[in-house]
Amino acid sequence: MTTAEKGTRPSEARQRLLAAATKIFYTEGIHSVGVDRLIAEAQVTRATFYRHFPGKEDLVLSYLRQVHAMERTTVDAAIADNASPVDALLAIAGSIAQGIQSPGFRGCAFLNAAAEYPATDDPVHQEIIAHRQWFLDTLTTMMAKVHQETADSAARHFVMLRDGAMAAGCLFDPDLVADTFLRGIEGLLRINAERRSNESTL
């Protein structure tokens, strides 16, 4: 075995563990899945698991950070691809609606995890809050470009609509939920854009 092979094998095993965790944690929950199941799914040894993740919580945190990175990539792309803040926010909403309509949708990974880790001092709970704060801050920044004075409340309204849609999307017709969510976001943006327009004419 070459040195290069030795150097790449741990990262490959880590990726298999993370991929297995991402799939199982999202579809089945976190507390219900034990280390033995993760080891079997990733086809690694117990020693390999603990070499990459000192404990299950470390894997849970890595799972949430990976989901965060994927969501951030989507949001950043929507902002980069749309010069208009309204169009960027509509693109973000569109990606959320698309997720709701995708096969295997089971709600928001972070809201699901929050239900299993309610203690505010738990590192997993804190990771969830950090993700949600990033999302709210990003929306607030974009909403400020639509209407500065109502940016904070409008961003919180967006998050509330998003959370409701994510919860309803795995309980009711996802197409109807996605459409209702998008109509809500369109109305929210229209109201705030009109406020800015009205103020500019005074």
N, C-alpha and C positions, 0 to 999 in steps of 0.2 A: 504493500500500500504506500502510495506516495504521500509526501507532506501536504501537497495540494488537496489530495483526497481526504486526508485527515482534517484539513482545515474547513472543507466544505460540508462534511457529513453532519456535524452538529447543527449547522444552520438549516440543513434540509430536514433534519428531525424536528427542529423547533417549528419549522413551517408546517410540517405534517400535524404536529400537536395543535398548533394554533388553528389550522384549517378544520381539524376535527372538532375543536372546542367551539369555533364560530358556528359550525353547522348544528351541533347538538345543543349547545346552550340556547341558541335562538329558537330551535324547534321544540325542545323538551323542557327548558328551564335550566337553572344553574344548580340549585341545591340537590335536585333529584339525580344529578349525574356525578358518579364517583370517579376517582382517579383511575381505577381499574378499567372502567369503560373507555375513558379517554386514551389510555395506553393501548387498549385493544384496537380501537378505531384508527389510531395513528400508526399502529404496528411498530411500536418502539418498546424498549425495555423499561422497567421501573427505574433503573439507574439513570437511563437517558432522560426520562421525564424530570427527575429531581435535579439532574445536572443543568437543565435549562430553566426549570421553574421550581424554586425551593418549596413551594406549596401550591395548593390548588388556587388560592387567592391570587397568587402572582399570575397564573394563567388567566383567571377571570379579568384581572386588570389589563392584561395584554389583549385579550379579546375585545374589551370595551374600547381600548385605544385604537385597535385596528378598525373597528366600526366607525369611530370618530374620524379617523384619517380618511376613510372612504367617503363619508358624508361631507367632510370638509373639502375634499377634492371636487365633489359635485357642486357644492355651493360656490367655491372659488371659480370654477369654470363658468357657472351661470353669470357671475359678476363680470368676469373678464370678457365674455362673449357678448355682453349687452351694455352698450354705452348709456342707455336710459336706465335710471334706477327702477322705474316702474317695470320695464321689460325684464330687468334682472330679477326682481322679486317675483314676477310672474313665472320666470323660468325656474326659480327655486321651488315655487308652489307646484309647477308642472312635474318636477322630478319627484316630489313627495307623492303626488297623485299617481304617477307611474309606478312608484314602489308599492302603493296600496293595491294596485291592480295586477301586480306581478304574482306568478304562481308561488305558493309557499309562504305568502305574506302572513305573519303572525304578530303584527303590531310593532311598536317601537322597541328596539332592543334595550334602550336605556330606561324607558318606563317599565318594561318587564323586569329588568334587573332591580329597579328601585323598589318594586313590590317585594323582592326577596331580600333586600338589604335596606331596611327602613332606618336603622340607627345612623344618626347624622355624623357620628365620629368614626364610622367605618370607612376605611380607605376606598372600598368599592362605591359606597354612597357618595363620597367626595368626588370620585372620578365622574360619576353621573352628573353631579351638580356642575362640575367644571365644563363638561360638554354642553350642558344646557345654557350655562352662562355665555359660553362662546357663541352659541347660536343666537341667543337673545341680543348680545352685543353686536353681532354682525347685522342682524335685522334692524336694530336701532340706528346703526350707522347709515344703512341704506334708506330707511324711512326718513331720516333727517334730510336727505336729498330730495324727498318728495314734499315733506312739510316739517320744518324744524320743530315747531312748537308742540306738535302732537306725536313726535317720533317715538317717545318712550311708550306711551299708551298704545299706539298703533302696532309697535313691535310685539308688545305683550298680547295684543289681540290676535296677531298672526300666530304666535306660539299656541295660544289657546285653541284656535281653530285647527291648527295642525295636530295638537294632542287629541282633540276630539275625533278628528278624522282617523288618526292612527288607531284609536281604540275601537271605533265603529267599523273600520275597514275589515276586521277579521270576525265581525259578528253579523254584518248585514251585507247586502249586495255591494261589492267593492266599486263597481262602476258608478253606482248611484252615489256612494259616499264620496268618491273622488270628484264627481261632477259638483256635488253640493259644496265640497271644500273649495274648489276652484272658483265657484260663483261667490262664495264668501270673501275670498281673497281679492277678487276683482272689485267687489263692492267696497271693500276696505280701502283699496288703493284709489278707487275713483273718488271717494269722499275726501280723502286727504289731498289728492291732487287738486280737487275743486277748491278746497280751502286755500291752498297756495295761490291758485289762479285768482280767486276772489280778492285776496289780500293785495295782490300785485296791481289790481285795477283801482284800489282805493287811493 
